[in-house]
């Protein structure tokens, strides 16, 4: 685990040094929450300046932009949005996040090229790196038994919003594992295990 963390830190430092040397913004792939946490924890000590974006406000998976000291131009994240809709809505199954992700992974693209998948009532939106957007638009034809259409859309046109749920419960102590156990209906030992696994 520590060895993996060291490799991730070296990758971040290398991207930042490239940005400084070339005077351009260098981008990571989409980072998991754990990788974002590692970047956040090591950036200060390594002198790394960066910004994060996942394409929408509540994005879980995000791309890090490593910024050179002297930056004189506007830049954009290399993130594309694709709208996925059933080709024949009358015969379409109800598709969830897992269904969509499974079909995308069967196309042979590494998970780090994919951002969040936002699932709505009649459509879903895929946030991905620009380099793979055309490939998905051309090759993603079916999810489970449902034929789908995939078309590019603007990040401004995303029509799925983050939904929040109110949760009531009695927390037995002010420890984080007790709060997680209460909110997600787990035992405290299960919550502690999740925290240890980050």
PEKA-V521788 format. One record per pair of residues at least 24 apart in sequence whose ideal C-beta (glycine too) atoms are under 6 Angstrom apart, sorted by the first residue. I is the first residue (numbers start at 1). J is the second residue. If there is no record, write none. Layout:
i=I j=J
i=I j=J
//
This chain:
i=5 j=38
i=8 j=35
i=8 j=38
i=9 j=42
i=12 j=39
i=13 j=46
i=15 j=66
i=16 j=48
i=16 j=66
i=19 j=66
i=19 j=68
i=20 j=68
i=23 j=68
i=25 j=65
i=25 j=67
i=25 j=75
i=26 j=66
i=27 j=63
i=27 j=65
i=27 j=78
i=28 j=63
i=28 j=64
i=29 j=112
i=30 j=61
i=30 j=63
i=30 j=112
i=30 j=115
i=31 j=62
i=34 j=198
i=39 j=64
i=53 j=77
i=54 j=115
i=54 j=116
i=55 j=79
i=55 j=115
i=55 j=127
i=55 j=155
i=56 j=158
i=58 j=162
i=59 j=116
i=60 j=116
i=61 j=115
i=61 j=116
i=78 j=129
i=78 j=130
i=79 j=127
i=80 j=128
i=80 j=130
i=80 j=133
i=81 j=125
i=81 j=127
i=81 j=153
i=81 j=155
i=82 j=126
i=82 j=136
i=82 j=150
i=83 j=123
i=83 j=125
i=83 j=151
i=83 j=153
i=84 j=124
i=84 j=148
i=84 j=150
i=85 j=123
i=85 j=149
i=86 j=146
i=86 j=148
i=87 j=147
i=87 j=148
i=87 j=149
i=92 j=146
i=93 j=144
i=93 j=146
i=95 j=143
i=99 j=143
i=99 j=144
i=100 j=124
i=100 j=143
i=103 j=143
i=107 j=139
i=118 j=160
i=120 j=160
i=125 j=158
//
